[in-house]
Amino acid sequence: LRDPRITAMSIGFIGLGQMGGRMVKNLLRNGREAVVYDVFEGSVAQAVSAGASRADTVAEVGERCSTVITMLPSSPHVTEVYLDADGLVARATPETLFIDSSTIDPATSRKVHEAAGEKGAVMLDAPVSGGVGGAEAGTLTFMVGGAETTLDRAKPVLMDMGANIFHCGGPGTGEVAKLCNNLAMAVQMVGTAEALNMGENLGMDTKVLANIMNTSTSRCWSGDTYNPAPGVLDGVPASRGYEGGFASALMEKDLYLAMDAARDSGSAIPAGAQAHALYSLMKAQGHGDLDFGAVFMLLKGDLRR
């Protein structure tokens, strides 16, 4: 029997980290009912205080909601939440819509798509771009893989959390787009940090140099919107000790996935491999929780607690 607590406005949400917690709040602001689950009680408590309803297990979310969004740290987490005996797929019906906004490898995404389809459910992989600021403001960009008819069904929910939706193709292509985007972003960040550090070492005022670069051919998001050098921009992680933002450990994870995808597809990514080495070093030195712009301080030799 259908759970009487299911309503058309009720959205399940699993994974309430820096991104997921803010995405849930936007669902609530837009009149949705949210049933939430996370392994960290503090994250659940924050969502409940904003108006969400608590679920005690992944299975309960699946039982109470016909639409479920997941925002999880890695491929193993997605596999567990969806494919375990007490996971989401086991509770799926032909009415179920799954939206996975995690950044994972395309092969795992396609595996979960297939399992959901065997239960008659429909699924989208819909990773996001826009960072914590975009999640807070409800201006995320969704890169979506899956059937167009499924995307048509999901669009109203996605637009409650974002401003842009791109249909990338079939299952797993949203993840492909996200890995390509983050590969380019990491390389741009490292290049911007290298140039600013060299300019500073050669006696140039960092803010002046950044302004020149941001109106010249080296202009990019990592320079004009998310500059890694302290004192250049207000309101970015570099202005607050690299706290918050997009963790270096998550960038290392995404680059690791990109390197796997590059090997699988025979794609050469030498610059991406070097960026991965730098973020691996940051993680190994215990700085994985700092925003990925902290690579600027790593290059300066001044990355300290």
N, C-alpha and C positions, 0 to 999 in steps of 0.2 A: 504494500500500500504506500501511496505517496505520503511523505512526512507532512503533517498539517502545518508545520512551521515554515515550509517552503513558500515563498511568494515571488512574483516576477521581479521585484526590486531587491531581492535578497541575494547577495554575492558572497561566496566563500572566498577567504583570502588566507593563504598560508605563506608565512615568511614576512616578518614585520621588522626587518632591519632598517638601515638608513633610508632605503628607497621604499620598501614595502609599507612601512609605517606611515609615511607621508602619502602614499598612493591611497591607502585606506581612508585617510582623513578627507581626501578629495571626493571619494565615493560618498562618504557620509554628508559632506557639504552639498553634494548634488542630489540629495534625497534618497540615496540608496540605503538599504539595510545591509550591514556587513557582519558575517560570522567569521571570526578570526581564530587562528591557531599559530603558535610559535613555541619553540622549545624553551625560550626565555620568558619567564613569567613577567618580568618588568615591561617587556615589549607588549605583551598581551594587555597588561594593566593600563598602559597608556592608550591603547586603541579602545578599550572598554570605557575609559574616562571620556573619550571623544564621542561615544555613542554606539560603539560596536557591541556585538554579542559574542560571548566567549564560547569556544568549543574545546572540549578536553582532549580530543584526539583528531588525527587526520581523518579517520573514518567518520567521525561525527560531522565534520565539514561536508564530506561527500554525501552523507545521508540527508543533510538539511538544505543543501543548495544545489540547484540545477546548473548554475554557472560558478565555476571555481577558478580563481586566479592564483598562480604560484609565483613567488619571487625568492628563489633559493640560491645559496652560494655556489653550488658546483654540480657537475653531472651526477656524482654518486648520491647527492641529496635528492635530486630530481627523480632518479631511478627508485630510490627508497620510497619517497612520498607517493609516487604514482603506481609502482609495480609490486610493492610488498603485498603479502596476503591481506593485510589490513589497510592497504593503500587506496588511493582514489579510484583507480581503474576497477578494482573489485566492487566498488559501490556505484559504478557508472550505469546509466540507463540510456536508451535512445534519446532522451530529453537533455542529456548532459552536454554542456559546453565547457571545455577546459581551455584556459589561456595561460601558457607558461611564459612569463617574462624574465626568467632566469637567463643568464648568459652561460651557455653550455656548448658542448661539441655537437655539430649537426647530426652525427650518427646516433647519438643518444636521443636527440630530439625526434628523429625519424622512428626510432624504436618505440618510443612512447606514443607517438601518433598512431602507429600500427596497432599497438595494444588497445588503445582507446577505440579505434575503429572496429576492432573485433567484438567489442561490447555494444556497438551501434552508436557510440558517442562521437562527438566531433571535437576537433582540437586545433588550436593555433599556437605556433611558437611566435612570441611577440616581445622580444627583448627591446630595451629602450635606450634612447640617448637623451641627454639633457642634465644628467647628474642630479645631485641632491636638490639643487636650486629648482630644476625643472619639475622634480617630484613634488616639491613644496608648493610651487606656483600652479601646478596642473598644466604644464606646458610641454610635457614629454613628447618625444617623437617615438612612435612605435614602428618597428620593422617586422612585418608580419609574413609568416610562412603558413600556407594552408589553403584550403578551398576558398574561392571568392564568395560563395554563398555563406560559408561559415563566418567570414569577415563581415559580411553585411549584417549578420545577426549580432556580432560582437561590437560593431562600431559605436553604438550608443554608450556602452560601458567604457570602451577605450577613450572616447572623447570626454568622459567625466574625469579622466586622469591626464589627458594629453591634448596637444594642439595639432599634431601632424600624424598621419597614418600612411605608411607606404606598403603596398602589397608587393612582396618580393618574389613570389612564386609559390611552388609547392612546399610540402613539409620540409622543415629544416632550413629553408632559405632565409628566414628571418635571422637565424643564428649565423648563417654565412655573412649576411650584411653587417651584423653587429661585430663579428670578429674582424672583418675588413676595416670597419670604421675605427675600432679601437687600436688596430695595428697602426693605421695612419696617424691616429691621435698620439700614440706613444712616441713614434718617430718624430713627429712635430714637436712634442714637448721636450724631448732630449735635445733636438737641434736648437730650439729656442733657448734652453738652459745653457747649452754649450756656448752659443754666441754671446749671450748676456754675460756669462762668467768671463769669457775671454775679453770682451770689451771692458769690463770692470778692471780686470788685471792689467789692461793696457792704459788705464787712466781715464776711461770714459765714464761719465755719469750714467748710471744704469737706467734711470728713468728717461733721460734724453735719448739714449740708444733705443730703448723700448719704443718710444714714440716714433722714432725714425723707422724702425722695423715695421711698426704697425701701420705705416702709410707708404710702405715700399713693397718690393716683390717678395719679401719673406713673411708678409702678413699671414697670420693663421689664428685659429681659435685659441691655441695655447699661448699666443702672444697678446692678442687684443682683448680677450675676454677672461682669460684664466691665467694671467701671467705668473710665472713661477718665482720671480724675484721679489723679495720683500720691498715694500715702499713704492711699487709701481702702480698697483691698482688697489682700491679699497674694496672690502667685502669679499675678497677671494681668500682661499686657505693660506696663501703666502703671507697675507696681512695679519694672520692670527696663529702663527707658529705651525702652520700646515695641519691644524686640527680640522676634523670634519672633512668634507669633500669626498674624493674618490680614492680609497686606500691604495697604497702602493702594492700591497699584497694581492688585491683584486686585479690590479693591472698586470702583475706578474702572472696571475692565473689566466687572464685573458690572452696574454701573449704566448703562454704555454699551449693553450688551445689553438691559437693561430699557427704556431709552429707545427703542431700535429696535423692540422688541416693542410698546411703547405706541403708537408711530406706526403700526405695522402694524395694530393693533387699534382705533385711534381712542380710546385711553384717555388721560385727562389725568393727568399725574403732576408737577405743579408743585413739590411738595416734593422729589420724587426728582431733578428736574432741578437744583435748588439744591444738593442733596447731591452730585450728580455734578460740579458746578462746583467745589466745595470739594476733592474728591478729585483732580480734574484739576489743580488748583493745587498740591496737595501733590506730585503726581507730577512736574509741570513744574519744581518747585523742588528736585528731587532727593531727595525723602523718600518715594518710592514703596515702599521696602523696609520702612518702619516700619509697625507695626501700625496698623489703621485708627482705633484710639482716640486716636492722636496728633493727630487733628483738634482735640482739646482744646488742645494746645499751639499749633496754628496760630491758633486764635481768641484765645489769649493774646498772640499776637505774639512767641512765645518758642520757635519751632521752629528749633533750631539743631543743627549737628553738634558 
